[in-house]
Structures are given as C-alpha cells and as structure tokens.
Amino acid sequence: MPIRSKIDKLLDVDAHFTGEQNTRDSFLVREGNQVHAGLIYIEAVYGICFTIITYIQGYYYQSGLNLALFIAACIAFIIQRKGFPFVAKLFNLLQVTAVLALMFYFPSSAAGAHVNDSVLAFYIPVSVGTLIAFQGKERKYGFILAALILVVMLGLILFDIHYTTDDRFEEALFSYDLLYNIIGAGLATFTEVAYILALNNRLNFSLIKANQELDNFVYIVSHDLRSPLLSSKGLLELAKLKSAGNDQATRYIDLSEKSIGKLDDTIREILDYSRNSRTALNPELFDLKPMVKEIFDSLRFSTTADFHFQEEYTGDTSVYCDKSRLHTVLRNIIGNAVKYRKNEQTGSFVTVSFSGTSDGFTLKISDNGEGIRSESLSHVFEMFYRGTSTSQGTGLGLYICKEILEKMGAGYKLESREGTGTTFTISLPFPVQPVTK
C-alpha cells in the first residue's frame, strides 16, 4: 500500500463510525491506539539507526540501550497486533521510560559523566505521547503514566546519579549527543503535534459534512412536514363547517386539531433550536410594543375569555437586538403562562413589564399560574425536562430560551412558587453604538 494511502487511512475519521461500537470512548481509544502505533514506528527507526551510529562512535553503552529500545518496540508492536493494545501501550511506554533513565545513568563514553544528560529531553515527547495514546476510558492511566514519567525525569535531574569508572573524566567541548537528542525530540514532538492537527482537520471536515446534512434535514422539516400539517389544519376547519350541528363530529375534529397543533409546535421548537445554533446574530433597532401585541393576539384563542394579557412600559420601547430570537423567547415564555394557567381560577393573567434605558432594557414576564415546584427549578432549563405534573410540551421550550438568551449575551432569572405563579426576568445591555436599520 502506498505511503499516501496509509496516511489517508490513518487520518480517516469517518471510517471509525461505520463499526458496531461507535461510542465516544471507543472512538477515542481507537485513535489513541493509532497514535501509539505511530510512536512504536518512531522508536523502532530511532533505535536501529542510533544503534549503528553510537556503535561507530564508540558509545557502547548507548549502542546497547538503543538496540534494547528497538527490540522492545518490536515486542510492543507484536503485542498490539495480537489484539492487546492497552498492554502494548503500558509495556512500551514503561520500557521507554526505563531505557531513557539508563541512558542518563550510563555515560556514553570517556568524554565525561554528563555528556549524555540531554537524553532527558526525550521525556517531553514521551509524556505528551502518553497523554495522546491513552484516551477515552483509558485516560486516567495516561495521566498517571505521564505524571510518573515527569517524576522520573525530575528525580534524575535533582539527584544527578551517574555511573562512572574513572574520576578523571573530562567534559567534551561539543556534545554530539545533545545535537542528536534535541533533533530527535523535536522530530517526535513535531510528529505528534502534526497528527493532532491533521486529526483536528479531519474532524472539522466531518463536522462540516454533518452540518450540511443537518441543513437538509431542517429544510425537510420546515417544508415537507409543516406544509401538510398546515394543509390538514385547513381541511379540518372546512370539515368543522360542514359538520355544523353534529356535536360528536365537531368534538373529534377539535381533538384532531389539537393533536396537529401539538405536532406543529414540536416541529417549530426543533426549527427554533436549529436556527439559533446555526445562524449568527442579526441585531436591529425596533419597537417592542408591536411584537408583544402580536404574541398576545396569537395566544388569545388558546385560552379562556377571562384570561388577561397585560402590558407595562417604562422608558423608550425601542430596543436593539436580534428581533427574531427575542420573539421566539417571548412567545415561549408567554405561551407557558397561558398553557400552565389554573383552570379553576378566575382572573388568570400574564403581565409583560418593560423598563428601558439608553444602556439596555429589562423585561419581566409574570403570571399567577400553577408555578413550578422548588425541586424542579434547577432543572427546568434542561433539554426535555418537564417542570410540572401537567406538562404538555416536549420540554424544549425553556431550554431553547436559555440557549438563545446566552447567545444574545442576555441575563435571565426564573422565580417561581408552586401554586402562586412565575416571574421570568430578562436583562439585555445595548452595544455602545447601535446601528439603526
């Protein structure tokens, strides 16, 4: 297989998602195993090359240790190919740590006891490689082993223990080992970083591809699903007119309309979440009053005639923010006030209180509905969580509101007491110089 094909296969992230085990941990472990395979190749090549070089130079201790490094790398390769990658990683990285320590302890030649101290530079790429090789459920072993490697390096530096046979060793004027080891450590570190960058690029490509597929899905949801739903609602309205006087038929039609309405609300929530996460902010200057009035008018037919929609404004109602996103938030919060009103109670209401300044605005949406249990308050912004026993929605509404408000840079606070009501407060500062459209 050509080298280019091997590299493409190594970096083919998409191929990892075609197997049976596609969990996050299993994917990361497989990636760590591939990193370790690359480290084994580097060790084997380094070991055999420097076995020859150091032997020619007369560094016999060094030559023997490099040969041991090569043999151990081959053993680790065999263990990994036999299907024991975790054992191979432990064996290989521990033997590298031991070999480097022995290289530091034994001088390379009679040039001096400190001539081979620069070998400790290799502990840096080895520790980095350890963190990369142990991923997913094995990550804790990576941290432990990397910490052990750094402790060994620190101990060798602090105690400076060397094997010497002659006290008259003289320091060499130039250490070729320093040059070799720094170059080797640099290449090893470069290889690891290059792999991480290449992997990151492939992951980005996979994300772009997934986002494009999600775009197509959102298009299908918004057009191919909502269109027949709206058509069905229109047909049910006609059927209701034709069945005037037939109470049972009218009742069934009303139930069908209610079910279609719930499904349409769910689809709209999915679209709201998708648009918020995938589109940039589009701030503009607009008057808040017409937006609140439009939301109130759209909800009047969803409640009883004695439900009160109230507005209170202080200051200039011109606001500068993303109009579409704020509309989605207000529609969800006001809609919840209507949905979770007390059916047995007269005088139910929802009040939108606005206070605007030149620096920003504060919105409070208050109601006297069912309220939320105290133990549920810390969970209501979680996806699919339902805060009351009578919850009728999907549990996406407040989660979407939280995501939108955080993207807009708005502050928010939810206060509620079961059986008393709920108050949702939104605070949004204006930019220094708003642009008027």
Secondary structure, DSSP 8 states (H G I E B T S, - for coil): --HHHHHHHHT-SGGGGGSS---HHHHHHHHHHHHHHHHHHHHHHHHHHHHHHHHHHT-HHHHHHHHHHHHHHHHHHHHHHTT-HHHHHHHHHHHHHHHHHHHHHS-SSTT-TTTTGGGGGGHHHHHHHHHHHS-GGGHHHHHHHHHHHHHHHHHHHHH-----S-TT----SS-HHHHHHHHHHHHHHHHHHHHHHHHHHHHHHHHHHHHHHHHHHHHIIIIIIHHHHHHHHHHHHHHHHHTTT-HHHHHHHHHHHHHHHHHHHHHHHHHHHHHHHHS---EEEEEHHHHHHHHHHHHGGGS-TT-EEEEEEES--EEEEEHHHHHHHHHHHHHHHHHT--TT-SS-EEEEEEEE-SSEEEEEEEE-SS---GGGTTTTTSTT---STT--S-S-HHHHHHHHHHHHT-EEEEEEETTTEEEEEEEEE--SS----
